Amino acid sequence: MTRSTSFYFSFLALPGPKRRAITAVFDFCRAVDDAVDLETDPARIDAALTLWRGEVARVFSGGTPQTGQGRQLQPFVAPNHLPRQHFDALVDGVAMDAAGTHYGTFADLEPYCHRVASAVGLICAEIFEYREQGVLDYARDLGVALQLTNILRDVAVDFRNGRRYLPDEDLERFGCTWDDIAREVREAGQGVRSMAVRDLLAFEGARAREYFARAVAALPKTDARRFVPAEIMRAVYWELLQRIERADYDVFTAVIRVPRPAQAKLAIATWWRT
């Protein structure tokens, strides 16, 4: 885990043993994601997915992991009661990217968000030692909120890489086409020129807001202090969503980010409040 990740400041709020466990989880998950995200050869992607499916099995069966990330993760599985099904779900979500990203409806997209984001939150919930079941709804909804914010931020980047996460039904709702998106990508630097595209992106932002609100409502007060790291993540991504909104949804000119000093301030403020 390096300072380059948006989650770095979240983990500083954890005591040493939990920080090491959560770092092992995130390093493993990042390696699985990179196996597809940074590869273009279909044969090598298939081989990578096979490797990581096998690595999950080895980590949880007491076998000998073949990767550094697997060896780092394995000692934390039993003490933290880490559930294998969420690691399998993550690999399934990454495999969805490998199979091609095109979603007809939000009902099609939401399971992807659960697999690549909510699954990680549900793993973290075990490390945080939650007490009430409402925490699991919090983790699911927060995962969707974070992933939707990522999708909104990366519309242009993903389009250039041949990935289309915005559901077709949403484009149709606003009379928008992928040709309109392509035009915004080509003519970046002039703000969002198409009102249809802007309204579409505002709609996606509102959906992310809804999931943030659901997460806030679901977090039990008795577990709030245990979930300071997750709340720091929420604060950083909430700020990211607000920055996208303040930019009038111009995610084409540049990738909108929350600078490191701002992340540190949000982490401190969230820790103090919680």
N, C-alpha and C positions, 0 to 999 in steps of 0.2 A: 504494500500500500504506500503510495507516494503522495506528495503534496499536490500533484497534478489532478487528483480526483476530487470531485465535488463533495465527496463524503469524508475527506480528511479531517476536517474540524469536528465532524460528528463523533468520530471515534476517540478524539482526545478527551471527551467527557466520560469515557469508560475507565474503570479500574484496570490495572495491567492484565490480569488473566482473561477478562472478557474482551479487552481490546485485542489481545493476541488471537482469541477465537474468532472474533468478527473479521479481523484482517485475513485470517486463513480462509474464511468463507468467501469474502469479496475477491481475494486473489484467485481462488478456484473459479468463481463465477465469471470473472473477467477473462480468464484464460479460455473458458468454454465459449464465451461470446466472441473473442478475438479469433478463435479457430475458424469461424465463418466470416466474420466481419472483415478480416484482413486478407482473405483468400478469394481467388477468382476461379481457380481450376475446379470444376465439379468433382473430379475424381479425388482430389486432395481434400475437398470439403467432406465428401462421403467418408473418407478414411479418418478424418478428424472427428466426425460425429461418432463413428464406431469406436474410436479410441476413448472419447469422453464418456460414452455410455458404459463402456467396459470399466473405465476408471471409477465411475460412481459405484458400480457393482463391487469392485475391489476394495474401495474405501469402506463400504458398509458391510462387507462380508468378512472383514479381517484379513483379506488377501494382501498382496504386496503391490502398492500403487506404482505406476510406471512414470509418473510425472512428479516434479517438485511440488506442484500445487496439491496433488493428491496426498503426498507424504506429509505435507504441512497440515492438511486438513484432518487426516485420519485420527490423530490423538484427541481431537476435540469432539468427535462424534458421540461417543458414549457418555462422557461427563456432562455434555450439554443437551443430551437427548435430541440430537439433530435428526429430523425426519427425512428419510431417503426420498419420499415421493416428491418433495419440493425440488430436490436436485434433478430428479428425472424430468420434472415439469420444465425446469430451466432448459435442459438439453432439447426437449421437445419444442420449446419456443424458439430456440436458436435454429433448429431444423426447419421451422416454418420460414425463417428468413432465407434459408438455403433453397427452399422449394419455390421461392418467388413471392414477392409481397404485392398482393392486390386483394383488396377487401371490398366486398359488395355492400356490406352493412356494418354498423357499429357492433351488432351482435356477433359478427364474424371477427371483428378486431379485438373485442374485449378479452376473449380467451388468450389471445397472444399477449396482451398486457399482463394478464394474471401469470402467465408462464415466465415471462422474462423479467418481471418487476415484482409483482405481488408475492411470488414464490420466495424471492430473496427476503422480503419483509417477514414472511411467515417463519423462515429459518432464523432470522434475527430475533424474533419474538421468543424463541426458545432460549437463546443466549441471555436475553434480558430477564428471563424468569418471570413471565407474566403470571398474574393471579386470576384475572377474570376473562371469560370467553369473548367479551366484547372487543378485546385487543385484536382478535383474529380478523374481525370486520375492519378494524382500523388499518391493519396491515394490508388487507386486500384493497381497500379503497385508496389508501395512500399510494400503493404501488401503481394503480391505474392513473391516479393524478400525476405522479411523476413521469410515467411513460407518455401520457398524453401531452405533457409539457415538452418532453423531449421531441416528440413527433412534430409538434408545432414549431419548435425552434429550428428543427433540421429539415423542414420541407424542401428547401432548395438543395441542400447537400444530398439528401436521399434521392431527390429527383435526378440529379446528375449521376447518381450511382444506380439508377434503374429501379429504385424502390418507391412504392406508392402506398403509403399507409392511410391516407385520408380516404374514408369510405366513399364509394361511388354514390351511395344514396345521399350523402351530404353535398357532393358536387351538384347533383341533380336538383336538390332543394333550392340552390341559389343560382341555377342556370349557368353553372360553371363547368368547364371542361379541362382536361389535362393539357390541352393546347393553350388554354389561358394561363395555366401554371407555367408551362414552358416559356411563354412570352415574358412572364414576370422574371423568370430566371435569366433569360437572354438580355433583358433590358434593366437588369438590376442597377441600382444607384439612383433611381428616380422616385423612390417610394413605391407603394402598391398602386399601380395605375388603374387596375380593374376593380370597380366597386364590387363586382360579384366575387372576386377572389378575396377582397378585404372582408366582406360579409361572411364568407365561408370560414376564414381563419378566426374571425371574431366568434363565430359559432363554436369552433373547436376549443377556443380559449374558455368560453362559457361552460363547456362540458368539463374541462379540466377543473374549473372553479367549483363545479358541483361536486366533483369527487373529493376535492380538498375539504369542502364543507362536510361531506359525509364522514370523512376520516376524523375531523375535529369532533364531530358529534359522537363518534363511536368510541373514542378513547376514554376508558374509565378513569375517574379521578384517582382511584387507588393505585393505578398503574402508571400515572403520569410521570412520576420521578424516575421510574425504571426506564422510561422511553425518551429520556432527554436526547439521546443521539438521533432517534427517529424524528423527534420534533425539530432538531436542528436541520435535518435534511428537508423537512417540510418547509421550514422558514426560508431556506436557500432557494428551493424550487418555487415557492410562492413569490419570492422576490424576482426570480427569473420570469415568471409568467407576467408579473406587473411590468417589468421592463419591456417585454414583448408588446404589451398593451400600450405602454407609453410611446413606443416606436410606431404606433398605428399599424401594427402587425407586419411591418417591413422586415421579414425574415430572409429577404433576398439579397439585400445590399451587403450584409455581413452577418455572421453567426452571433447572436446576442448571448452574452454571458454575464455572470455575476463576478466581478473582480475579486481577487483573493482577499484584499483588505475588507471589502464589504462582507464577504463570507465570514471572516473572523469576527466582525462586529455582530453579525446576526447570531453566531454561535454563542458569544458571550451573553448577549441579551436574552437568548432563549434559555440558556443555562440558568441565568439569574432569575428569570421569571418563573421557571419550572421548579 
